[in-house]
């Protein structure tokens, strides 16, 4: 009668069939590392793409109205500085035009921001708290404060344009012209540069690869672009006799814009710089550079002639707008391809390992 032990085999027995010696275990075909080591490589080298074809980084929910807001915010910030300079130097026409440009650009930019948000109450929700660690929250308060000051300064100019026929009591009119408008112009000027640059800080603070890689260059690019645009607008609206400061600001902004763009493209690694050179963003930024160079040269050579000043100013405005839209498009494009996230990370890791900052165990 058989039992459960009839088929039992000593596990050591097969290894001793050759007279007591141990038979060497035979390695499975393909087992072990390919470099001859005895350790088996558990995970082969892989080329990372993405999870189920999804982007590694979520795309920011911004569309073309944000490009408009970026451009107009720069124009408003630069124009406020021009207006304050004209106020100090007694250039009344330049002061008037700069103040009106400031409030117009700030108001239209606010409308573009609301259009991107979808509902006006979303903008109001940003004022529920004040959070210094959030560039978007700080920017919202900055825009509100700047627009209020710009409106107060522009009110005096509108009153003058209408022959002082606005329905204002004499006491309020006197205070507006002699105290409120100059103080508001100074306040708007102090907030102008932060307004022009905070969006660059906001972009660099995101995980969007193209923006994050250029986070040290974008603030300088945005300020330069804003200077060129606001100076160009004043050259269009102001007679050449009073537009000297505008020409200086425009030419300086154009030179800095081109220099910062070149530095950014040179100092970024090849993969991080690619979104700024190819596709729609590449075309926009190429034309932006051409227009800025043309506008800057025209400002220097023909800025003292009315037609030359107007054409140069228009070129600078168009170049500034294309710069903002190009940067926006480069960031939106960079989240669609995982290589813009993974390859720079791998390069930074290899650099840190090469410097001895990271050790890896075997």
VOGU-3710 file (C-alpha; in Angstrom, 3 decimals, decimal comma):
1> xxxxxxxxxx> 0,000/0,000/0,000  1,478/3,309/-1,053  1,552/6,320/1,138  2,363/9,976/0,822  6,090/9,367/1,172  6,452/6,973/-1,804  7,307/9,825/-4,182  9,576/11,631/-1,757  13,037/12,497/-3,054  15,872/13,813/-1,026
11> xxxxxxxxxx> 16,646/17,304/-2,388  20,353/16,686/-1,820  20,379/13,376/-3,654  20,485/14,719/-7,236  23,545/16,705/-6,366  25,459/13,591/-5,270  24,897/11,265/-8,202  28,455/11,687/-9,414  30,013/9,877/-6,501  29,429/12,360/-3,737
21> xxxxxxxxxx> 30,683/15,472/-5,462  28,476/18,498/-5,727  27,229/19,192/-9,199  27,545/22,845/-10,205  24,289/24,571/-10,751  23,751/25,549/-14,328  23,023/29,211/-14,931  19,854/29,887/-16,857  20,360/31,225/-20,314  20,398/34,998/-20,172
31> xxxxxxxxxx> 20,689/35,140/-16,379  23,177/37,452/-14,738  24,464/40,810/-15,805  25,599/41,241/-19,349  28,908/42,751/-18,229  30,125/39,457/-16,702  29,325/40,216/-13,059  27,495/37,627/-10,956  24,711/40,064/-10,031  21,577/39,738/-12,078
41> xxxxxxxxxx> 20,287/43,034/-13,414  16,683/43,147/-12,329  15,572/46,275/-14,300  16,892/46,821/-17,816  17,824/50,241/-19,129  14,696/51,975/-20,415  13,942/55,077/-22,416  11,368/57,015/-20,437  8,447/58,503/-22,355  5,402/59,080/-20,148
51> xxxxxxxxxx> 2,644/57,352/-18,257  -0,065/56,198/-20,663  0,850/58,966/-23,070  -0,031/61,684/-20,538  2,179/64,770/-19,944  4,561/64,504/-17,006  3,735/68,065/-15,927  0,220/69,430/-16,034  -0,173/72,259/-18,524  -1,038/75,666/-17,017
61> xxxxxxxxxx> -4,646/76,665/-17,770  -3,631/79,868/-19,552  -4,616/80,887/-23,062  -4,091/83,884/-25,355  -5,734/86,470/-23,012  -2,833/85,919/-20,626  -0,464/86,907/-23,428  -2,425/90,132/-23,816  -2,254/90,699/-20,066  1,509/90,124/-20,029
71> xxxxxxxxxx> 2,032/92,663/-22,796  -0,304/95,348/-21,430  1,042/94,933/-17,904  4,506/95,750/-19,205  3,226/98,775/-21,135  1,377/100,054/-18,061  4,371/99,631/-15,763  6,807/101,350/-18,107  4,402/104,166/-18,917  3,938/104,957/-15,228
81> xxxxxxxxxx> 7,694/105,501/-14,913  7,689/107,784/-17,954  4,769/109,733/-16,533  6,516/110,294/-13,233  9,701/111,390/-14,979  7,728/113,834/-17,085  6,035/115,106/-13,934  9,408/115,868/-12,371  10,837/117,532/-15,490  7,812/119,606/-16,444
91> xxxxxxxxxx> 6,975/117,812/-19,721  3,211/118,220/-19,538  2,332/116,548/-22,850  4,497/113,516/-22,149  3,083/113,336/-18,626  -0,488/113,428/-19,908  0,076/110,822/-22,605  2,005/108,512/-20,293  -0,635/108,711/-17,567  -3,450/108,004/-20,006
101> xxxxxxxxxx> -1,476/105,117/-21,507  -0,912/103,741/-18,013  -4,568/103,573/-17,007  -5,689/102,393/-20,450  -3,192/99,528/-20,510  -3,901/98,587/-16,902  -7,669/98,567/-17,489  -7,478/96,572/-20,720  -5,013/94,165/-19,125  -7,398/93,599/-16,227
111> xxxxxxxxxx> -10,170/92,780/-18,681  -7,885/90,278/-20,431  -7,100/88,658/-17,077  -10,804/88,388/-16,252  -11,463/86,909/-19,694  -8,894/84,196/-19,036  -10,306/83,458/-15,592  -13,765/83,059/-17,121  -15,746/84,766/-14,356  -15,078/88,144/-12,680
121> xxxxxxxxxx> -15,635/86,727/-9,206  -12,545/84,559/-9,601  -10,463/87,729/-9,645  -12,212/88,967/-6,513  -11,440/85,670/-4,778  -7,727/86,437/-5,079  -8,144/89,299/-2,602  -9,480/87,128/0,209  -5,950/86,693/1,584  -2,518/88,287/1,260
131> xxxxxxxxxx> 0,193/85,672/0,834  3,768/86,768/0,213  4,823/83,261/-0,801  2,382/83,288/-3,726  3,490/85,388/-6,740  -0,047/85,212/-8,144  -1,620/86,556/-4,962  0,978/89,303/-4,607  0,492/90,164/-8,266  -3,259/90,524/-7,797
141> xxxxxxxxxx> -2,804/93,008/-4,965  -0,113/94,763/-6,963  -2,394/95,141/-9,984  -5,244/96,507/-7,846  -3,026/99,040/-6,049  -1,325/100,115/-9,253  -4,607/100,568/-11,144  -6,103/102,647/-8,327  -3,116/104,990/-8,255  -2,999/105,197/-12,059
151> xxxxxxxxxx> -6,697/106,083/-12,190  -6,258/108,883/-9,663  -3,346/110,336/-11,641  -5,220/110,047/-14,941  -8,312/111,740/-13,526  -6,521/115,084/-13,453  -5,441/114,672/-17,074  -8,971/113,802/-18,205  -10,270/116,836/-16,344  -7,790/119,039/-18,200
161> xxxxxxxxxx> -8,691/117,480/-21,571  -12,364/118,340/-21,009  -11,570/121,915/-20,059  -12,038/121,062/-16,390  -15,692/120,317/-16,962  -15,874/117,097/-14,962  -18,617/117,317/-12,306  -16,218/117,898/-9,425  -16,548/120,408/-6,575  -13,916/123,133/-6,728
171> xxxxxxxxxx> -12,229/121,936/-3,546  -11,929/118,374/-4,815  -10,662/119,596/-8,187  -7,977/121,663/-6,518  -6,847/118,785/-4,319  -6,886/116,409/-7,297  -4,635/118,556/-9,450  -2,276/119,881/-6,810  -1,864/116,954/-4,436  -3,669/113,746/-5,357
181> xxxxxxxxxx> -2,469/113,418/-8,948  1,246/114,010/-8,213  1,173/111,626/-5,245  -0,754/109,010/-7,210  1,675/109,341/-10,119  4,601/108,735/-7,775  2,882/105,705/-6,217  2,061/104,218/-9,618  5,669/104,695/-10,712  6,950/102,898/-7,617
191> xxxxxxxxxx> 4,700/99,943/-8,455  5,369/100,036/-12,201  8,540/97,942/-12,312  7,146/95,226/-9,974  3,996/95,066/-12,117  6,062/94,566/-15,258  8,227/91,830/-13,738  6,028/89,841/-11,354  4,554/87,728/-14,145  8,064/86,542/-15,016
201> xxxxxxxxxx> 8,557/85,491/-11,389  5,189/83,744/-11,530  6,230/81,821/-14,657  9,556/80,798/-13,166  7,846/79,594/-9,983  5,840/76,977/-11,905  6,954/73,464/-12,879  6,590/74,292/-16,584  9,992/73,197/-17,966  10,735/76,081/-20,359
211> xxxxxxxxxx> 9,783/78,741/-17,811  11,471/77,140/-14,837  14,714/76,637/-16,756  14,762/80,348/-17,699  13,603/81,671/-14,321  16,752/83,777/-13,845  16,472/85,372/-17,307  12,739/86,010/-17,685  12,530/88,901/-15,164  15,232/90,833/-17,025
221> xxxxxxxxxx> 13,622/90,002/-20,363  10,190/91,187/-19,227  11,521/94,449/-17,786  13,518/95,148/-20,948  10,532/94,348/-23,131  8,277/96,589/-21,045  10,749/99,471/-21,325  10,934/99,146/-25,098  7,152/98,935/-25,452  6,272/101,855/-23,182
231> xxxxxxxxxx> 8,966/104,023/-24,715  7,748/103,090/-28,186  4,150/103,982/-27,323  5,180/107,387/-26,006  7,156/107,994/-29,203  3,953/107,432/-31,175  1,710/109,628/-29,038  4,085/112,436/-28,060  5,751/115,123/-30,186  9,473/114,571/-30,630
241> xxxxxxxxxx> 10,248/117,787/-28,727  9,046/116,202/-25,474  9,734/112,543/-26,256  13,435/112,561/-25,412  13,046/110,419/-22,242  10,827/108,021/-24,172  13,514/107,565/-26,835  16,137/106,875/-24,193  13,899/104,343/-22,445  12,961/102,685/-25,739
251> xxxxxxxxxx> 16,540/102,372/-27,006  17,806/101,090/-23,655  15,010/98,562/-23,456  15,687/97,336/-26,993  19,408/96,815/-26,332  18,746/94,999/-23,056  15,979/92,905/-24,637  18,289/91,576/-27,352  21,181/91,044/-24,923  19,069/89,125/-22,382
261> xxxxxxxxxx> 17,507/86,994/-25,120  20,927/86,031/-26,445  22,202/85,269/-22,944  19,164/83,125/-22,159  19,492/81,060/-25,317  23,240/80,638/-24,774  23,154/79,685/-21,110  20,239/77,259/-21,264  21,111/73,660/-22,060  20,203/72,386/-25,508
271> xxxxxxxxxx> 17,014/70,602/-24,467  15,692/73,423/-22,245  16,332/76,013/-24,965  14,619/73,987/-27,686  11,021/75,193/-27,005  12,192/78,777/-27,567  13,649/77,968/-30,993  11,138/75,645/-32,661  7,491/75,717/-33,653  5,206/78,655/-33,058
281> xxxxxxxxxx> 7,256/79,997/-30,157  10,403/79,980/-32,263  8,735/81,951/-35,050  7,236/84,466/-32,645  10,511/85,078/-30,839  12,476/85,313/-34,075  10,193/88,037/-35,385  10,175/89,695/-31,968  13,944/89,996/-32,068  13,881/91,402/-35,608
291> xxxxxxxxxx> 11,275/94,012/-34,718  13,036/95,037/-31,515  16,335/95,457/-33,348  14,642/97,439/-36,129  12,782/99,602/-33,616  15,886/100,228/-31,543  17,977/101,209/-34,563  15,151/103,396/-35,867  14,863/105,107/-32,484  18,535/106,051/-32,530
301> xxxxxxxxxx> 18,720/107,077/-36,190  15,260/108,489/-36,917  13,677/109,033/-33,516  13,859/112,824/-33,804  11,647/112,788/-36,896  7,922/112,347/-36,354  7,359/109,593/-38,916  10,542/107,752/-37,966  9,634/107,938/-34,283  6,145/106,573/-34,930
311> xxxxxxxxxx> 7,395/103,680/-37,077  10,134/102,809/-34,607  7,703/102,928/-31,708  5,249/100,662/-33,537  8,039/98,145/-34,218  9,014/98,130/-30,549  5,414/97,629/-29,458  4,947/94,729/-31,868  8,257/93,171/-30,842  7,353/93,377/-27,163
321> xxxxxxxxxx> 3,964/91,777/-27,781  5,516/88,917/-29,772  8,095/88,392/-27,028  5,398/87,871/-24,409  3,351/85,578/-26,644  6,478/83,650/-27,637  7,478/83,003/-24,035  3,909/81,944/-23,228  3,810/79,560/-26,194  7,230/78,073/-25,358
331> xxxxxxxxxx> 6,055/77,175/-21,864  2,782/75,663/-23,050  4,628/73,600/-25,653  7,278/72,346/-23,228  4,746/70,423/-21,121  3,576/68,381/-24,112  6,844/66,425/-24,486  8,221/64,498/-21,475  11,818/64,938/-22,644  11,770/68,598/-21,585
341> xxxxxxxxxx> 11,141/67,415/-18,023  13,155/64,197/-17,810  16,319/64,897/-19,777  17,289/68,117/-17,943  16,631/66,338/-14,641  18,884/63,458/-15,663  21,588/65,887/-16,777  21,449/67,751/-13,449  21,610/64,465/-11,554  24,645/63,331/-13,550
351> xxxxxxxxxx> 26,321/66,681/-12,905  25,738/66,407/-9,184  27,000/62,843/-9,142  30,088/63,905/-11,051  30,731/66,595/-8,456  30,403/64,106/-5,606  27,220/65,637/-4,246  25,281/62,388/-4,611  26,480/58,849/-3,963  24,774/55,786/-5,377
361> xx> 24,853/52,342/-3,887  25,400/49,197/-5,915
//
